Each structure stands twice: as C-alpha cells, then as structure tokens.
Amino acid sequence: MIVRAFVELEMRNNFLVTFVLLSWHVLATSGRLIHMQLCRPPSACTEISKCATALQDFVFPRSYCGFQLNAPKICCLVAEQTTTSTTVAPPIRVIRWDDELVYHKNFRLLPMDRCGEISDRLRITSGASTNPGEFPWMALIAYKSGNSPAQQEFKCGGSLINERYILTAAHCIDNSTILGVRLGEYNIMTPKDCDPYGHNCEPPVQDLLIEKIITHKSYDPSTFINDIALIKLASKANYSYGNVRPVCLPFGDLLEADLEGQELTVAGWGTTEHGNKSMTLHKVSVPVVSTPTCRRLYQDVKPISKRQICAGADKGRDSCAGDSGGPLKRIDSINHTPRYVQYGIVSYGPTRCGIGGRPGIYTSVGEYMRWILDNLE
C-alpha cells in the first residue's frame, strides 16, 4: 500500500516546498522536486504561451505554478491599467539553460500530464521481479534473426517518451536488421500475460513499424560517447490500454538533481545473474557512482564523459547485455504528483555483468534534452 503525506510550508521566497512521503520503494528512489510557486499579485498563474511578458522575453526568474494539459504554467506579470505616463522598468530575466527548454517549440510534445505514472496495481515483489504494467514505457526493439520475417529476436530496449517516439541507445541501431518495436510486453514467451490461473490478463502487446531513426551524429562507437538515438514509430502508440504509457523526461530543477549516491532503477529482459536471459521484465536498484571514481575505475578501458552517468558496481546489481537502450529512472515529483523520470539510457558496462568492481555506464538524458527536443516533430 502506498502512503502519501504532504506537508506544505510557505517560504520567504514564495516557493511551495512539498515533502512527499511514499512507500519503501519511493523512499529508496526519491530525490529533488520541481518546485511549484504560489503566484502573488501582480502576477497570476498563466500558460506560458498566453503570458505576454514571457513572449516579450521579460520574465521573472522562472516560477512554475502548474500545467495546463501538456503546457507548463508560470507566474506571469499582469499588466496594470494606468493613466500616468510613468515608465515601469521590466523585471530582470534570469537566463538558465534548463529553463529555456520549456520555451522550445517541441516541449509541448512531451506528455507531462500523463507521463511516468505509478501503477495503482503496484505490489511489493521479491527480488528483481516486476508486476505486469509496472513500467508501461518499456519498449523492445525487434531484429531479424533469419531469412523469414517471423524469425526475430529482441536484443535491445528503449523507452516510450510520447506516442510516436522511442528513446534508446545509438549502439542499438542497425538499420539493416531492425524490424520494429514492441510495447506493452511483460513475458516474451506467452501470447498473453495473465496470472498463474490464466485470469486477470493484461491488454495485448503493440507491435509497431518504424518510420524513421535518428542517431546522434557525433556518436563514437569506440568510446560510446553520445550513445543516444530516437526511433519514430510509423503509427501512434495506443494509450487506451493501461500497459502502454510514456515515461517523463527531466526539465527545470530536475536537470540539476544531484544523483551521486542515490538509488535509481533499471529494468529489462537482459541477462540475469545466472547467465540466462529473463523471459519476464526484471528490475534492479543501482547506486550512482561519482564521475571521478568512475573515471578511475575505467581509466584503462574507456574515457568517461560528464554526459554519462555511472551506476552499479555492487555484486549482482547491474544492467546487462539485453538491457541496452533501456531507461535508468527514479520517482520524482512533477506538479505535486509522484512520477517516474528517466535520467539515463543503458549504454555499456563490464563484460561480465553484476560481478562487482566497475559500474555500468549510462547516457545522461538531461545532457541531451535539447537534442531530443530538436529532433521531435
């Protein structure tokens, strides 16, 4: 059972600080929040596109106050009628790179009102098991494994970020053998995902063709730097089924989250600690390792960039080969709602998974948010 308690304190800087207390799962993965401000006169909570001062590039230091569907709302200065000729100086605009993302023309394509939803069917499971529908953004990339179209295998994963796009790793892209993408999967060996008695079945999977693949033009396969790609689906994912939903991507304060030492979750159908591929979706919690420590551990292997995240290194707690391209995530709060936010993409790691010593390497999603938005359409 998930328990939520919200304690609200009004601070002198007018920020509303919300402390979100959730179940053991949330406590293990919780982190910084996106702060929502209470607007005070002469400002009012307004959708960005309808805020005249925002369009004129004169905005108070960014003060998010909510969402209208997918569009963020800010505290917008309301123009007051006056009969005097006094000129009022516009407020100073504080420019921060991450704040500019919400003004990007494609930010509206990220479904902030329904992303990263926490399943209401969540149950405490043992070990690395997941529940059907727990991570409905998980995607499987299908590749040809023979001469017949029916001969295929899943070798990489990804995450659904809106109804047309999958976020994955560049090293997963092989245009000559990729067949399509599967959404809504749990057990890859069964035609239906049901309970042990054949009841309470999940909705059907969605097998979708690919319209276009966008790989980062500076991807270096020798170092795995810029290991990121987008797959545009030929048709929209169907959200009417509960087993398919998008994950949230970081913006605002979440781009500045200090992840070092925090526990994040990675999931997939990859190799287990016993050396076999899992037929059902599994998960593992991995601690984030500092960049200097990671560089020391990989100094004789590959260079580590600030645009990568290192996580794992504990024995038995790692992502493995079949999880490439999958999301590294944790629960954060967006608009006072706990949601899963993706911070990393599984890139590479030690040849032998989960044996301890070296962490896994993940592409940092926050470092590529502008690239992601630039390539959506």
Helices and strands as residue ranges (DSSP letters): E 5-10, E 15-21, H 24-29, E 36-37, E 43-47, G 48-50, H 52-55, E 64-68, E 71-77, G 98-103, G 107-109, E 138-144, E 152-162, E 165-168, G 170-172, E 178-183, E 206-208, E 210-215, E 229-233, G 252-256, E 263-268, E 282-289, H 291-297, E 308-312, G 321-323, E 327-334, E 337-348, E 359-364, G 365-368, H 369-374
